[in-house]
Amino acid sequence: MKKILFLVFFVLLGAALVLEYKRLTIKPWPAAHFDDVVEHFKYGSIGAEVDGFPYDIWRELPTLFAEDIPQGYAGFGFLSEAGHDLPIGVSVRRIGVDRVGFNCATCHVSTYEVDGVETLVLGAPNNKLDIQAYIRFLVGTTKDPRLTADAVIASAEANGRALGWFDRMVLRAVVFPRLETEVAALEDGLAWMDNRPAHGPGRTDAGNFWRQRWGLEPAKDMRVGVVDFPSVWNQRIRLHGWFHWDGNNRSLEERNISAALAGGASEWLLERHSIQRVSDWLMDFPPPDYPLPLDAARVAQGRAIYESAGCHSCHDPGSASLGQVTSADILGTDRQRTDLFDAEMVSYFSTVGEKYSWQFRNYQATDGYANMPLDGIWMRAPYLHNGSVPTLADLLSPPDDRPRTFFRGCTLFDPAKVGFTCDAGFEVDTSLTGNGNGGHLWGTDLPADDKALLLDYLRSL
């Protein structure tokens, strides 16, 4: 009888130890949280670390691959602040092991340079961030013979952050054996990118990310949904319209959750409180002031031209058309994004969150693009939904006169044309699928003097 009791005891003890091991290695640890909402926006967790790259490896890659990325992660457009080990928009959370994730600030904090001074702007589209290039770099490192457990351990020690014996053991016995499998799944899931024009900095194609997730096999077609990162300040004036570039959803909460999921969060680990906290803060967070002096008289004259050209009817807060969708047939802009988001996509989106209280119920297919407010428009270049026009001056030019190719990914502000000056970097070719720069003809037939006054007004917004 005693032997049986001892046997039962050891079986139960073994089961308890297994469960405790799973709790410690699989159950997520608490998410990164900051009392200050600005710090939380920049460094807090939204739950996107669940399938993230292992942090102990990630932080050594700039050392191990210094020849490939001499600027480190800044070379992909990640921004950093003094006193922080992580770039803005990056969080770390233990899920089995420490893993790296993104948050809202990854894509929605940027900088501009005037007179040699670079200024950080919260809520602005990060026009330097090249997520596609970053992901391809991570995938490439796992196939590179330079990346080994021993190399990571040696790099960590050389950088003054030596790993303990347990972490070294986990790295060798668990992390590296699984890394190749995890990244292979990521690479397979991104194969659709290979037969489409590169996104480049400041843009992404969330539509095809979702199609891949639902098994719609985007790798077998050429449909493109590339769009610019938008600004996220001043959300209150957008509440009565439709969100996303193509106006496919009227719910701010669903917009926020879908962005988190597209950024790597999982439904079961979604940090809704964190997302809502940031959303509440952004509701009335103001756009940045124009950084150079403005002539009030010219701004007033520009406002009159803005109204006479009809711009206010689509873009002013309080206008019945603000946030509403204008057909692409009227706009004349590239149709790829609005055509991608069709009735089939809507049907799949209606299943997202079906086990949760926040299940998506507001998606729709449209035939055009939403009329956006122009607050802080000077900081939102390049322009149009796909970022195919580099400056506001170019947007006021007839399509045939707009640049057919240009570089993007720079922060040097051009006050004359209102945009960013780039002499090198990622080249946008507007002849490629999804990169069309035509349409939006409002203001293109104005006299040159009127265009100059209109630009003065737009600078002031």
C-alpha positions as CSV (number, residue, x, y, z in Angstrom):
1,M,0.0,0.0,0.0
2,K,2.9,2.4,0.9
3,K,4.5,1.7,-2.5
4,I,1.3,2.6,-4.3
5,L,1.0,5.8,-2.3
6,F,4.6,6.7,-3.0
7,L,4.0,5.9,-6.7
8,V,0.9,8.1,-6.7
9,F,2.8,10.9,-4.9
10,F,5.7,10.9,-7.4
11,V,3.3,10.8,-10.4
12,L,1.4,13.8,-9.0
13,L,4.7,15.6,-8.2
14,G,6.0,14.9,-11.7
15,A,2.7,16.3,-13.1
16,A,2.9,19.3,-10.9
17,L,6.6,20.0,-12.0
18,V,5.6,19.6,-15.7
19,L,2.7,22.1,-15.3
20,E,5.0,24.5,-13.4
21,Y,7.6,24.2,-16.1
22,K,5.0,25.0,-18.8
23,R,3.7,27.9,-16.7
24,L,7.2,29.4,-16.4
25,T,8.2,28.8,-20.0
26,I,5.0,29.2,-22.0
27,K,2.7,31.4,-20.0
28,P,3.4,35.1,-20.9
29,W,5.0,37.2,-18.3
30,P,3.4,40.6,-17.5
31,A,3.4,43.1,-20.4
32,A,5.7,46.1,-20.4
33,H,3.8,49.0,-18.8
34,F,4.7,52.7,-18.1
35,D,2.9,55.1,-15.8
36,D,3.6,58.0,-18.2
37,V,1.3,57.6,-21.2
38,V,3.9,59.1,-23.6
39,E,6.5,56.5,-22.5
40,H,3.8,53.9,-22.7
41,F,3.0,54.9,-26.3
42,K,6.7,54.6,-27.2
43,Y,7.7,51.5,-25.3
44,G,4.6,49.7,-23.8
45,S,3.3,46.4,-25.0
46,I,0.2,45.8,-27.1
47,G,0.7,42.0,-27.1
48,A,2.8,41.6,-30.3
49,E,5.7,39.7,-28.7
50,V,4.0,36.3,-28.9
51,D,5.9,35.2,-32.1
52,G,8.6,37.7,-31.8
53,F,12.3,37.2,-32.5
54,P,14.2,36.0,-29.4
55,Y,15.6,39.0,-27.7
56,D,18.9,37.6,-26.6
57,I,19.7,36.9,-30.3
58,W,18.1,40.1,-31.7
59,R,20.1,42.5,-29.6
60,E,23.4,40.9,-30.8
61,L,22.6,41.0,-34.5
62,P,23.9,44.5,-35.1
63,T,27.3,43.3,-33.7
64,L,27.4,40.0,-35.5
65,F,26.2,41.6,-38.8
66,A,27.9,45.0,-38.5
67,E,29.1,44.8,-42.1
68,D,25.5,44.3,-43.3
69,I,23.8,46.9,-41.1
70,P,26.5,49.4,-40.1
71,Q,23.9,51.7,-38.6
72,G,22.3,48.9,-36.7
73,Y,18.5,48.9,-36.6
74,A,18.6,52.6,-37.3
75,G,19.4,51.5,-40.8
76,F,15.9,50.2,-41.2
77,G,14.4,53.4,-39.8
78,F,14.0,52.5,-36.1
79,L,14.4,55.6,-33.9
80,S,16.2,55.7,-30.6
81,E,16.3,58.0,-27.5
82,A,19.1,58.4,-25.0
83,G,18.5,56.4,-21.9
84,H,16.6,53.6,-23.6
85,D,18.1,50.3,-24.6
86,L,15.3,49.6,-27.1
87,P,14.3,51.6,-30.1
88,I,11.0,53.6,-30.0
89,G,8.1,51.2,-30.8
90,V,9.9,48.1,-29.6
91,S,8.8,46.1,-26.5
92,V,10.2,42.9,-24.9
93,R,8.2,40.3,-23.1
94,R,9.0,36.8,-21.8
95,I,6.9,34.2,-23.6
96,G,9.0,31.1,-23.1
97,V,12.0,33.3,-23.6
98,D,12.3,37.1,-24.0
99,R,10.8,38.1,-27.3
100,V,10.7,41.3,-29.3
101,G,7.5,42.9,-30.4
102,F,6.2,46.1,-32.0
103,N,3.7,48.7,-30.7
104,C,1.9,51.7,-32.2
105,A,4.9,54.0,-32.1
106,T,6.9,51.7,-34.4
107,C,5.1,53.2,-37.4
108,H,3.7,56.4,-35.9
109,V,6.7,58.3,-34.6
110,S,9.0,60.2,-37.0
111,T,11.5,63.0,-37.3
112,Y,12.2,66.0,-39.5
113,E,15.4,68.0,-40.0
114,V,15.5,71.8,-40.3
115,D,18.7,73.9,-40.2
116,G,20.7,70.8,-39.0
117,V,18.4,70.1,-36.1
118,E,16.4,66.9,-36.0
119,T,13.1,66.9,-34.1
120,L,11.1,63.9,-32.9
121,V,7.4,64.0,-33.8
122,L,4.9,61.7,-32.0
123,G,2.0,60.5,-34.0
124,A,3.7,61.1,-37.4
125,P,4.1,58.4,-40.0
126,N,7.6,57.0,-39.8
127,N,8.7,57.6,-43.3
128,K,12.1,56.0,-42.7
129,L,10.9,52.7,-41.4
130,D,11.3,49.8,-43.9
131,I,9.6,46.9,-42.2
132,Q,9.9,44.7,-45.2
133,A,13.7,45.1,-45.4
134,Y,13.9,44.5,-41.6
135,I,12.0,41.2,-41.8
136,R,14.1,40.0,-44.7
137,F,17.2,40.8,-42.8
138,L,16.0,38.7,-39.8
139,V,15.1,35.8,-42.1
140,G,18.5,36.1,-43.8
141,T,20.4,36.0,-40.5
142,T,19.0,32.6,-39.6
143,K,20.6,31.1,-42.8
144,D,23.9,32.8,-42.2
145,P,26.7,30.6,-40.8
146,R,27.8,33.6,-38.7
147,L,24.7,33.2,-36.5
148,T,25.4,30.5,-33.9
149,A,24.7,30.1,-30.2
150,D,28.4,30.5,-29.4
151,A,28.6,33.7,-31.5
152,V,25.6,35.2,-29.6
153,I,27.0,34.2,-26.2
154,A,30.4,35.7,-27.1
155,S,28.9,38.9,-28.5
156,A,26.7,39.4,-25.4
157,E,29.8,39.0,-23.2
158,A,31.8,41.5,-25.3
159,N,29.0,44.0,-25.1
160,G,28.9,43.8,-21.3
161,R,25.6,41.8,-21.0
162,A,26.9,38.3,-20.5
163,L,24.3,35.6,-20.3
164,G,23.9,33.4,-17.2
165,W,24.5,29.7,-17.4
166,F,20.8,28.9,-17.5
167,D,20.2,31.4,-20.4
168,R,23.1,29.9,-22.2
169,M,21.7,26.5,-21.8
170,V,18.2,27.6,-23.0
171,L,19.8,29.4,-26.0
172,R,21.7,26.3,-27.1
173,A,19.1,23.6,-26.2
174,V,15.8,25.3,-27.0
175,V,16.0,28.7,-28.8
176,F,18.4,27.9,-31.6
177,P,16.9,24.4,-32.4
178,R,13.5,26.1,-32.8
179,L,14.6,29.3,-34.5
180,E,15.1,27.9,-37.9
181,T,11.6,26.3,-37.8
182,E,10.0,29.5,-36.6
183,V,11.7,31.7,-39.2
184,A,11.0,29.2,-42.0
185,A,7.3,29.6,-41.2
186,L,7.7,33.4,-41.3
187,E,9.5,33.2,-44.6
188,D,6.9,30.9,-46.2
189,G,4.2,33.3,-45.0
190,L,5.9,36.2,-46.7
191,A,6.6,34.6,-50.0
192,W,3.8,36.7,-51.6
193,M,6.2,39.7,-51.3
194,D,8.6,38.3,-53.8
195,N,6.4,38.9,-56.9
196,R,5.4,42.5,-56.0
197,P,7.1,45.8,-56.0
198,A,9.1,46.4,-52.8
199,H,7.3,48.5,-50.2
200,G,10.2,50.7,-49.2
201,P,10.3,52.9,-46.1
202,G,7.1,54.4,-44.7
203,R,4.8,51.9,-46.4
204,T,3.3,48.5,-45.9
205,D,0.8,46.0,-47.4
206,A,-1.4,44.9,-44.5
207,G,-4.1,43.7,-46.9
208,N,-1.9,40.8,-48.2
209,F,-0.7,40.0,-44.7
210,W,-4.3,39.3,-43.8
211,R,-4.9,37.3,-47.1
212,Q,-2.0,35.1,-46.3
213,R,-3.2,34.6,-42.7
214,W,-6.6,33.4,-44.1
215,G,-5.0,31.0,-46.6
216,L,-6.1,33.1,-49.7
217,E,-2.7,32.4,-51.3
218,P,-1.6,35.9,-52.3
219,A,1.6,34.5,-53.7
220,K,-0.4,33.1,-56.6
221,D,-1.6,36.5,-57.8
222,M,-0.3,40.1,-58.2
223,R,-2.8,42.1,-56.2
224,V,-1.2,44.9,-54.3
225,G,-2.5,46.8,-51.3
226,V,0.5,48.9,-50.4
227,V,-0.3,52.1,-48.4
228,D,1.6,54.8,-46.5
229,F,1.7,54.8,-42.8
230,P,-0.9,57.5,-41.7
231,S,-0.6,60.0,-38.9
232,V,-2.5,59.1,-35.7
233,W,-2.8,62.4,-33.9
234,N,-6.1,64.3,-33.4
235,Q,-8.3,61.2,-33.7
236,R,-11.5,62.9,-32.4
237,I,-12.1,64.8,-35.6
238,R,-12.0,61.5,-37.5
239,L,-14.7,59.7,-35.3
240,H,-17.7,60.4,-37.6
241,G,-16.0,59.2,-40.7
242,W,-14.5,55.9,-42.0
243,F,-11.0,54.7,-41.1
244,H,-8.2,53.3,-43.2
245,W,-7.2,54.8,-46.5
246,D,-10.0,53.1,-48.3
247,G,-12.6,53.8,-45.6
248,N,-13.3,50.2,-44.9
249,N,-14.2,50.5,-41.2
250,R,-16.1,53.0,-39.1
251,S,-15.0,51.7,-35.7
252,L,-12.0,53.3,-34.1
253,E,-11.7,50.3,-31.8
254,E,-11.7,47.9,-34.6
255,R,-9.2,50.0,-36.6
256,N,-6.9,50.0,-33.6
257,I,-7.2,46.2,-32.9
258,S,-6.8,45.3,-36.6
259,A,-3.6,47.4,-36.6
260,A,-2.3,45.6,-33.5
261,L,-3.1,42.2,-35.0
262,A,-1.4,43.1,-38.3
263,G,1.6,44.3,-36.3
264,G,2.1,40.8,-34.8
265,A,-0.3,40.7,-31.8
266,S,-2.4,37.6,-31.3
267,E,-6.1,37.5,-30.5
268,W,-5.6,35.6,-27.2
269,L,-2.8,37.9,-26.0
270,L,-4.2,41.2,-27.2
271,E,-3.4,44.0,-24.7
272,R,-6.7,45.8,-25.1
273,H,-6.3,48.0,-22.1
274,S,-3.0,49.2,-23.3
275,I,-4.3,49.9,-26.8
276,Q,-7.3,51.7,-25.5
277,R,-5.1,53.8,-23.2
278,V,-3.0,55.0,-26.1
279,S,-6.1,55.5,-28.2
280,D,-7.7,57.8,-25.5
281,W,-4.5,59.8,-25.3
282,L,-4.3,60.2,-29.1
283,M,-7.9,61.4,-29.3
284,D,-6.9,65.0,-28.7
285,F,-3.1,64.8,-29.2
286,P,-2.3,67.8,-31.5
287,P,-0.4,67.7,-34.8
288,P,3.0,69.4,-34.8
289,D,3.2,73.1,-35.5
290,Y,4.9,74.2,-38.7
291,P,8.6,74.7,-37.8
292,L,9.3,77.9,-39.8
293,P,7.7,81.4,-39.8
294,L,4.5,81.9,-41.7
295,D,3.1,85.1,-43.2
296,A,-0.4,85.5,-41.8
297,A,-1.7,87.6,-44.7
298,R,-0.5,85.0,-47.2
299,V,-2.0,82.2,-45.1
300,A,-5.4,84.0,-45.2
301,Q,-5.2,84.5,-48.9
302,G,-4.3,80.8,-49.3
303,R,-7.4,79.9,-47.2
304,A,-9.6,81.8,-49.7
305,I,-8.1,79.8,-52.6
306,Y,-8.5,76.6,-50.7
307,E,-12.2,77.3,-50.3
308,S,-12.7,78.5,-53.9
309,A,-11.0,75.3,-55.2
310,G,-13.5,73.2,-53.1
311,C,-10.8,71.6,-50.9
312,H,-12.7,72.4,-47.7
313,S,-15.8,70.4,-48.7
314,C,-13.8,67.1,-48.4
315,H,-11.0,67.9,-45.9
316,D,-12.3,70.3,-43.3
317,P,-13.5,69.1,-39.8
318,G,-17.3,69.6,-39.7
319,S,-17.7,69.0,-43.4
320,A,-20.3,66.3,-44.2
321,S,-17.8,64.7,-46.6
322,L,-14.9,64.4,-44.2
323,G,-14.1,60.8,-43.7
324,Q,-16.5,59.7,-46.4
325,V,-15.3,57.7,-49.4
326,T,-14.9,59.3,-52.8
327,S,-15.0,56.9,-55.7
328,A,-11.6,56.1,-57.3
329,D,-13.3,56.8,-60.6
330,I,-13.7,60.4,-59.4
331,L,-10.3,60.7,-57.7
332,G,-8.4,59.1,-60.5
333,T,-5.8,57.7,-58.1
334,D,-4.3,54.2,-58.1
335,R,-7.1,51.6,-57.6
336,Q,-5.0,48.7,-56.3
337,R,-5.7,49.1,-52.6
338,T,-9.4,49.7,-52.9
339,D,-9.8,46.8,-55.4
340,L,-7.9,44.5,-53.1
341,F,-10.3,45.0,-50.2
342,D,-13.3,43.2,-51.7
343,A,-16.4,41.4,-50.4
344,E,-14.3,38.2,-49.8
345,M,-12.0,40.2,-47.5
346,V,-15.1,41.6,-45.6
347,S,-16.4,38.1,-45.1
348,Y,-13.2,37.0,-43.5
349,F,-12.8,40.0,-41.4
350,S,-16.2,39.3,-39.9
351,T,-14.8,36.2,-38.3
352,V,-11.9,38.0,-36.5
353,G,-12.4,38.0,-32.8
354,E,-15.5,35.7,-33.0
355,K,-14.6,34.2,-29.7
356,Y,-14.3,37.6,-28.0
357,S,-16.4,40.5,-27.1
358,W,-14.7,42.7,-29.7
359,Q,-15.5,40.6,-32.8
360,F,-15.2,42.8,-35.9
361,R,-18.6,43.9,-37.3
362,N,-17.9,47.1,-39.2
363,Y,-15.8,46.3,-42.2
364,Q,-17.1,47.1,-45.7
365,A,-15.8,47.1,-49.2
366,T,-15.5,50.4,-51.0
367,D,-14.7,51.7,-54.5
368,G,-12.4,54.5,-53.5
369,Y,-10.6,56.3,-50.7
370,A,-11.7,58.2,-47.6
371,N,-11.4,62.0,-47.5
372,M,-8.8,62.7,-44.9
373,P,-8.4,65.8,-42.7
374,L,-5.2,67.8,-43.5
375,D,-4.0,68.5,-40.0
376,G,-0.2,68.5,-39.9
377,I,-0.2,67.8,-43.6
378,W,3.3,69.3,-43.9
379,M,4.7,66.4,-41.9
380,R,2.8,63.6,-43.8
381,A,4.8,63.5,-47.0
382,P,4.9,61.6,-49.4
383,Y,1.3,62.0,-50.5
384,L,-1.7,60.1,-51.7
385,H,-2.7,56.8,-50.1
386,N,0.3,55.0,-51.6
387,G,2.9,57.7,-51.0
388,S,3.5,58.1,-54.7
389,V,3.9,61.9,-54.8
390,P,6.9,63.3,-52.9
391,T,5.7,66.9,-52.1
392,L,2.6,69.0,-51.9
393,A,3.9,71.2,-54.7
394,D,4.1,68.0,-56.8
395,L,0.6,67.1,-55.8
396,L,-0.6,70.5,-57.1
397,S,1.1,69.8,-60.5
398,P,-0.7,67.9,-63.3
399,P,0.0,64.1,-63.1
400,D,2.2,64.2,-66.2
401,D,4.5,66.8,-64.4
402,R,4.8,64.8,-61.2
403,P,8.1,62.9,-60.6
404,R,7.9,59.5,-62.2
405,T,10.7,58.3,-59.9
406,F,11.9,59.7,-56.6
407,F,13.7,58.7,-53.4
408,R,12.0,58.3,-50.1
409,G,13.1,57.5,-46.5
410,C,14.7,60.9,-45.7
411,T,13.9,63.5,-43.0
412,L,15.5,66.7,-44.4
413,F,12.4,69.0,-44.8
414,D,11.9,71.0,-48.0
415,P,10.0,74.1,-47.0
416,A,9.7,75.3,-50.5
417,K,7.9,72.3,-51.9
418,V,6.6,70.9,-48.6
419,G,8.0,67.4,-48.4
420,F,11.3,65.7,-47.7
421,T,14.4,66.0,-49.8
422,C,16.0,62.8,-50.8
423,D,19.1,62.5,-53.0
424,A,19.4,58.8,-52.4
425,G,17.7,55.9,-50.6
426,F,14.7,53.8,-51.7
427,E,13.6,54.7,-55.2
428,V,9.9,54.7,-55.9
429,D,9.0,53.9,-59.5
430,T,5.4,55.1,-60.1
431,S,5.1,52.9,-63.2
432,L,5.0,49.8,-61.0
433,T,1.8,48.1,-59.9
434,G,0.3,49.9,-56.9
435,N,2.6,52.9,-57.2
436,G,0.5,55.0,-59.6
437,N,0.8,58.8,-58.9
438,G,-2.1,60.0,-61.0
439,G,-5.4,61.6,-60.0
440,H,-6.5,64.1,-57.4
441,L,-6.6,67.0,-59.9
442,W,-7.9,69.6,-57.5
443,G,-5.8,72.7,-57.6
444,T,-3.6,71.5,-60.4
445,D,-5.0,74.1,-62.9
446,L,-4.4,77.1,-60.6
447,P,-2.1,79.9,-61.6
448,A,1.4,79.6,-60.1
449,D,0.8,82.5,-57.7
450,D,-2.4,81.0,-56.4
451,K,-0.6,77.6,-55.9
452,A,2.1,79.4,-53.8
453,L,-0.6,81.0,-51.6
454,L,-2.4,77.7,-51.2
455,L,0.9,76.1,-50.1
456,D,1.2,78.8,-47.4
457,Y,-2.2,77.9,-46.1
458,L,-1.5,74.1,-46.2
459,R,1.8,74.7,-44.3
460,S,-0.3,76.3,-41.4
461,L,-2.6,73.3,-40.8
